[in-house]
């Protein structure tokens, strides 16, 4: 009951409770318009009791109410002033959307109303539907929601789900207090169900299907919050069909323990367990609603739109997420050109969001030169209004509450303006989109080995031994690191202004991240790994082609371009006078020393492969494995390296 009491306290504050006023149905609004027109014509006095709506209001509904507008709910101070209401709304949205994706919910249209019925034994709300022509009594009393056109087709977002949460006194008595919600089952006039408005009870039903009536409260005020979710369905349910499915459209739950977004859903009268990852936890106050720009380069990747859907559906505030997408695809194939976000099934219920929050640039895949150019183009889509930047790959899955968590964790860093959260995420698999064993532990980037073919340092993500997400912490529990992951990094927008991706590094794959790491270091940026998994990466490439497989460029040209790019990166790592893109705050030499490597003779010093931590900090001592948890597909120790180790050991023993 603690949640319910906290919510009640929020509703009693003057700036909300004082806004409660007599509610109006759509018919009452129209009656008012007629009345005022007559008053203007015939000189009726405003406010006289001759207003026909006064008697009509008593007959239809007797509550006082107010809407909590979307504009108000998205202000930074709302989640701080009304954390319980904010949690209730977000939980209802996430739970219903997770359980019933086929309903095509548009969360940009969610509406919220606070209503209070006086305990006078008279005031109630007559039998009605919350939307549409599906209910017989709707057309007779015209009680449909304002601003809705019942003639719209079934694919237009309209009220689809009604969720009522009761904030009554804890000792509410059905016999002494009354105020039940009467639910009518199908076309059977005698088949009803009365639901007592006990405190902390949540009732969920289809807005366009279930007729209901509010019975009068007998001695105490009856307070409730209603959340309406908007969406569209493939079929229209007729009144005659309701008789066969009354119980499948009404859910009654005692709510406090159920309101956990993305974990449990009870949407069709049976308990539906939604397989999902636990939301990320914030220990402290939530940050203001600042805009997050998400940079996504995509190369002929079928996981692109599922990745964007995961960003939207798992964000606590999807309205503040803006995606900059670079689609590298076959622009000469008309059929592929037609497959964009507007007809992607994964984004079918996010069309409103895509129209305002998705910025897309298309590039023919034959012109692609690797990740550096694509990331550079994606960064160019950032706007002045964006405050934070998240860079990810086009094959990712996010944990619930990722947006609030990343901002919160960045704020813990000693210098948030000059800090970046980055690591190799744990892998997920298809078709589930979930990590093996539902892994939530974090990873840390460390040096692994020098590539014997080009002398470039390779890095590896090591799985932490413990999940720090369950440990309450207000201090900086991010883990210091020096290496950078191109597929997951988060910081303030200034980082891409100080160190934008170099578009002139063609055919570079291994070396891209080292270039960014040394550049960011010399510009004074500190890198950290989050203490728990924030997202997941599809490390397998079986579902998509890669730019290395592209045959539009000859092998000789690719090798030449790659050699040029590697030379640029090596100049940066050595701190050469002609190295481009380096900053002045710290030196490349200091970067190598702090990392524990020597780039000149390709040496990794003891302890560097543990990131300076004790080996027990990690789940395994293995450096780089074929396991998707590590994000590396090379062998742990290749044969040549194994022979070198044996030779060194033999030489050492021979010298003893």
Long-range contacts (C-beta under 8 A, 24 or more apart in sequence): 1-170, 1-199, 1-200, 1-256, 2-256, 3-84, 3-87, 3-200, 3-255, 3-256, 3-259, 4-167, 4-170, 4-199, 4-200, 4-256, 5-170, 6-83, 6-84, 7-84, 7-85, 7-88, 7-165, 7-167, 7-225, 8-167, 8-223, 10-81, 10-82, 10-83, 10-84, 10-85, 11-85, 11-114, 11-167, 11-223, 11-225, 13-81, 16-66, 16-68, 16-82, 16-114, 19-66, 20-64, 20-65, 20-66, 20-114, 20-116, 21-64, 21-65, 21-66, 22-57, 22-63, 22-64, 23-57, 23-61, 23-63, 23-64, 23-65, 23-115, 24-57, 24-146, 25-60, 25-61, 25-141, 25-142, 25-143, 26-142, 26-143, 26-144, 26-145, 26-146, 27-56, 27-60, 27-141, 27-142, 27-143, 28-53, 28-56, 28-57, 28-60, 29-146, 30-142, 31-56, 58-122, 58-123, 59-126, 60-125, 60-126, 60-141, 60-143, 61-123, 61-124, 61-125, 61-126, 61-214, 62-117, 62-118, 62-120, 62-122, 62-123, 62-124, 62-125, 62-216, 63-115, 63-116, 63-117, 63-118, 63-123, 63-125, 63-214, 64-115, 64-116, 64-118, 65-113, 65-114, 65-115, 65-116, 66-113, 66-114, 67-111, 67-112, 67-113, 68-112, 68-113, 68-114, 70-108, 70-110, 70-111, 73-112, 74-289, 74-317, 74-319, 74-320, 75-289, 76-287, 76-288, 76-289, 76-290, 77-288, 79-286, 79-289, 80-285, 80-286, 83-286, 85-112, 85-225, 87-259, 88-165, 88-225, 88-227, 88-259, 89-227, 90-261, 90-316, 91-259, 91-260, 91-261, 92-163, 92-202, 92-204, 92-227, 92-229, 92-259, 93-227, 93-229, 93-261, 94-261, 94-262, 94-313, 94-400, 95-258, 95-259, 95-260, 95-261, 95-262, 95-264, 95-265, 95-266, 95-267, 95-274, 96-161, 96-163, 96-204, 96-229, 96-265, 96-267, 97-229, 97-313, 97-349, 98-261, 98-262, 98-265, 98-274, 98-276, 98-313, 99-265, 99-266, 99-267, 99-268, 99-272, 99-274, 100-265, 100-267, 100-268, 101-349, 102-233, 102-234, 103-160, 103-161, 103-231, 103-232, 103-233, 103-349, 104-155, 104-157, 104-231, 104-232, 104-233, 104-348, 104-349, 105-160, 105-161, 105-229, 105-230, 105-231, 105-349, 106-157, 106-230, 106-231, 106-349, 106-350, 106-351, 106-352, 106-353, 107-229, 107-318, 107-353, 108-319, 108-352, 108-353, 109-157, 109-230, 109-352, 110-227, 110-228, 110-229, 110-230, 111-227, 111-228, 111-230, 112-225, 112-226, 112-227, 112-228, 113-225, 113-226, 113-228, 114-223, 114-224, 114-225, 115-223, 115-224, 115-225, 115-226, 116-221, 116-222, 116-223, 116-224, 117-179, 117-214, 117-216, 117-217, 117-221, 117-222, 118-217, 118-221, 119-177, 119-179, 119-217, 119-218, 119-219, 119-220, 119-221, 119-222, 120-216, 120-217, 121-178, 121-216, 121-217, 121-218, 121-219, 122-216, 123-216, 123-217, 124-213, 124-214, 124-215, 124-216, 124-217, 125-213, 125-214, 126-213, 127-182, 127-184, 127-211, 127-212, 127-213, 128-211, 128-212, 128-213, 129-207, 129-208, 129-209, 129-210, 129-211, 129-212, 130-159, 130-162, 130-207, 130-208, 130-228, 131-158, 131-159, 131-160, 131-207, 131-208, 132-158, 132-159, 132-207, 132-208, 134-208, 134-209, 134-236, 134-237, 134-238, 134-239, 135-208, 135-209, 135-211, 135-239, 136-187, 136-211, 136-239, 137-211, 145-228, 154-232, 154-233, 154-234, 154-235, 154-236, 155-232, 156-232, 157-230, 157-231, 157-232, 157-352, 158-208, 158-230, 158-231, 158-232, 159-207, 159-208, 159-228, 159-229, 159-230, 160-206, 160-207, 160-208, 160-229, 160-230, 160-231, 160-232, 160-233, 161-204, 161-205, 161-206, 161-207, 161-228, 161-229, 161-231, 162-204, 162-205, 162-206, 162-207, 162-210, 162-226, 162-227, 162-228, 163-202, 163-203, 163-204, 163-226, 163-227, 163-228, 163-229, 164-202, 164-203, 164-204, 164-224, 164-225, 164-226, 165-200, 165-201, 165-202, 165-224, 165-225, 165-226, 165-227, 165-255, 166-197, 166-198, 166-199, 166-200, 166-201, 166-202, 166-203, 166-222, 166-223, 166-224, 167-199, 167-223, 167-224, 167-225, 168-197, 168-198, 168-199, 168-220, 168-222, 168-223, 168-224, 169-199, 169-220, 170-199, 172-196, 172-197, 172-198, 172-199, 172-220, 176-218, 176-219, 177-217, 177-218, 177-219, 177-220, 177-222, 178-215, 178-216, 178-217, 178-218, 179-214, 179-215, 179-216, 179-217, 179-218, 179-222, 180-215, 181-212, 181-213, 181-214, 181-215, 182-212, 182-213, 182-214, 182-215, 183-210, 183-211, 183-212, 183-250, 184-210, 184-211, 184-212, 184-213, 185-242, 185-243, 185-246, 185-247, 186-239, 186-242, 186-243, 186-244, 186-246, 187-239, 187-240, 187-242, 187-243, 188-243, 191-246, 193-250, 195-252, 197-222, 197-224, 198-254, 200-254, 200-255, 200-256, 201-252, 201-253, 201-254, 201-255, 202-252, 202-253, 202-254, 202-255, 202-258, 202-259, 203-250, 203-251, 203-252, 203-253, 204-250, 204-251, 204-252, 204-253, 204-266, 204-267, 205-249, 205-250, 205-251, 206-237, 206-249, 208-237, 209-237, 209-242, 209-249, 210-249, 210-250, 231-349, 232-349, 261-316, 261-400, 261-401, 262-314, 262-400, 275-432, 275-434, 276-400, 277-399, 277-400, 277-434, 277-435, 277-438, 277-440, 278-399, 278-400, 278-440, 278-469, 279-399, 279-400, 279-401, 280-399, 280-400, 280-401, 280-402, 280-404, 280-405, 280-469, 280-532, 280-534, 281-401, 281-405, 281-469, 281-470, 282-401, 282-404, 282-405, 282-408, 283-472, 283-473, 283-474, 284-408, 284-474, 286-404, 286-408, 287-404, 287-407, 287-408, 287-411, 289-317, 289-319, 289-320, 290-320, 290-387, 290-388, 290-407, 291-320, 291-322, 291-385, 291-386, 291-387, 291-388, 292-320, 292-321, 292-322, 292-386, 292-387, 292-388, 292-389, 292-390, 292-403, 292-406, 292-407, 293-322, 293-323, 293-324, 293-381, 293-382, 293-383, 293-386, 293-388, 293-389, 293-390, 293-493, 294-321, 294-322, 294-323, 294-324, 294-389, 294-390, 294-391, 294-392, 295-324, 295-375, 295-378, 295-379, 295-381, 295-382, 295-389, 295-390, 295-391, 295-392, 295-496, 296-323, 296-324, 296-325, 296-326, 296-378, 296-391, 296-392, 296-393, 296-394, 297-326, 297-328, 297-371, 297-374, 297-375, 297-377, 297-378, 297-393, 297-394, 298-325, 298-326, 298-327, 298-328, 298-329, 298-374, 298-394, 299-328, 299-365, 299-368, 299-374, 299-394, 299-544, 299-545, 299-546, 299-547, 300-328, 300-329, 300-330, 300-365, 300-544, 300-545, 301-394, 301-395, 301-543, 301-544, 302-543, 302-544, 303-394, 303-395, 303-396, 303-538, 303-543, 303-544, 304-394, 304-395, 305-341, 305-344, 305-346, 305-347, 306-346, 306-397, 306-433, 307-392, 307-393, 307-394, 307-395, 307-396, 307-397, 308-341, 308-346, 308-347, 308-350, 308-358, 309-346, 309-347, 309-350, 310-396, 310-397, 310-398, 310-433, 311-398, 311-402, 312-350, 312-353, 314-398, 314-399, 314-400, 314-401, 314-402, 315-398, 315-401, 315-402, 315-403, 316-400, 316-401, 316-403, 316-404, 317-403, 317-404, 318-353, 318-357, 319-353, 319-357, 320-403, 321-357, 321-403, 322-357, 322-358, 322-359, 322-383, 322-386, 323-357, 323-358, 323-359, 324-359, 324-361, 324-378, 324-379, 324-380, 324-381, 324-382, 325-358, 325-359, 325-360, 325-361, 325-378, 325-381, 326-360, 326-361, 326-362, 326-363, 326-374, 326-377, 326-378, 326-381, 327-360, 327-361, 327-362, 327-363, 328-363, 328-364, 328-365, 328-367, 328-368, 328-374, 328-547, 329-362, 329-363, 329-364, 329-365, 330-364, 330-365, 331-362, 331-363, 331-364, 332-364, 365-547, 365-550, 366-550, 366-552, 368-547, 368-550, 369-506, 369-507, 369-547, 369-561, 370-505, 370-506, 370-507, 370-508, 370-509, 370-512, 370-547, 371-486, 371-508, 371-509, 371-512, 371-547, 372-501, 372-502, 372-503, 372-504, 372-505, 372-506, 372-508, 372-512, 372-565, 373-503, 373-505, 373-506, 375-486, 375-501, 376-500, 376-501, 376-502, 376-503, 377-503, 379-496, 379-500, 379-501, 382-493, 382-496, 386-493, 387-492, 387-493, 388-490, 388-491, 388-492, 388-493, 389-490, 389-491, 389-492, 389-493, 389-495, 389-496, 390-488, 390-489, 390-490, 391-486, 391-487, 391-488, 391-489, 391-490, 392-487, 392-488, 392-535, 393-486, 393-487, 393-488, 393-537, 395-537, 395-538, 395-543, 395-544, 396-425, 396-487, 396-488, 396-535, 396-536, 396-537, 396-538, 397-428, 397-433, 397-434, 397-535, 397-536, 398-534, 398-535, 398-536, 399-440, 399-533, 399-534, 399-535, 399-536, 402-534, 402-535, 405-530, 405-534, 406-490, 406-530, 406-534, 409-478, 409-530, 409-531, 410-490, 410-491, 410-492, 412-474, 412-475, 412-476, 412-477, 412-478, 413-476, 413-478, 413-526, 413-528, 414-476, 414-526, 415-526, 416-492, 417-492, 417-494, 418-524, 418-525, 418-526, 419-491, 419-525, 419-526, 419-527, 419-528, 420-484, 420-489, 420-490, 420-491, 420-495, 420-520, 420-525, 420-526, 420-527, 420-528, 421-478, 421-489, 421-490, 421-491, 421-527, 421-528, 421-529, 421-530, 421-534, 422-481, 422-483, 422-484, 422-485, 422-488, 422-489, 422-490, 422-527, 422-528, 422-529, 423-461, 423-481, 423-485, 423-488, 423-529, 423-530, 424-460, 424-461, 424-485, 424-487, 424-488, 424-537, 424-630, 424-631, 424-632, 425-461, 425-485, 425-487, 425-488, 425-533, 425-534, 425-535, 425-536, 425-537, 425-631, 426-463, 426-533, 426-536, 426-537, 426-628, 426-629, 426-631, 427-536, 427-537, 427-538, 427-539, 427-540, 427-628, 427-629, 427-631, 428-536, 428-537, 428-538, 428-628, 429-538, 429-540, 429-628, 430-538, 430-540, 430-543, 434-536, 435-533, 435-536, 435-629, 436-628, 436-629, 439-463, 439-533, 439-629, 440-467, 440-469, 440-532, 440-533, 441-465, 441-466, 441-467, 441-532, 441-533, 441-619, 442-467, 442-468, 442-479, 442-529, 442-530, 442-531, 442-532, 442-533, 443-529, 443-533, 443-629, 443-630, 443-631, 444-479, 444-481, 444-529, 444-611, 444-613, 444-618, 445-481, 445-483, 445-484, 445-485, 445-529, 445-611, 446-481, 446-483, 446-608, 446-609, 446-610, 446-611, 446-623, 447-483, 447-595, 447-596, 447-597, 447-604, 447-608, 447-609, 448-609, 448-623, 448-624, 448-632, 449-604, 449-623, 449-624, 449-641, 450-602, 450-604, 451-510, 452-640, 452-641, 454-510, 454-511, 454-566, 455-570, 455-602, 456-510, 456-511, 456-514, 456-566, 456-569, 456-570, 457-514, 457-573, 457-597, 457-599, 457-602, 457-604, 458-510, 458-624, 458-634, 459-483, 459-513, 459-514, 460-623, 460-624, 460-630, 460-631, 460-632, 461-485, 461-630, 461-631, 461-632, 462-610, 462-611, 462-618, 462-619, 462-620, 462-623, 462-630, 463-618, 463-619, 463-620, 463-629, 463-630, 464-531, 464-617, 464-618, 464-619, 465-616, 465-617, 465-618, 465-619, 467-531, 467-532, 468-531, 468-532, 469-531, 469-532, 473-531, 476-528, 477-531, 478-528, 478-529, 478-530, 478-531, 479-528, 479-529, 479-530, 479-531, 479-611, 480-526, 480-527, 480-528, 481-527, 481-528, 481-529, 481-611, 482-517, 482-521, 482-527, 482-591, 482-594, 482-595, 483-513, 483-514, 483-517, 483-527, 483-595, 484-513, 484-514, 484-516, 484-517, 484-520, 484-527, 485-513, 486-512, 486-513, 486-516, 487-537, 488-534, 488-535, 488-537, 491-525, 495-520, 495-525, 498-523, 498-525, 498-583, 499-523, 499-525, 499-581, 499-583, 502-568, 502-580, 502-581, 504-568, 505-565, 505-568, 505-569, 506-561, 506-562, 506-564, 506-565, 507-558, 507-559, 507-561, 507-562, 507-565, 508-562, 508-565, 508-566, 508-569, 509-548, 511-565, 511-566, 511-569, 514-569, 514-573, 515-568, 515-569, 515-572, 515-581, 517-591, 518-572, 518-573, 518-582, 518-588, 518-591, 519-572, 519-581, 519-582, 519-583, 521-586, 521-588, 521-590, 521-591, 521-594, 522-582, 522-583, 522-584, 522-585, 522-586, 522-587, 522-588, 522-591, 523-582, 523-583, 523-585, 524-583, 524-585, 524-586, 537-631, 539-628, 539-631, 539-632, 539-633, 540-628, 570-599, 573-599, 574-599, 574-600
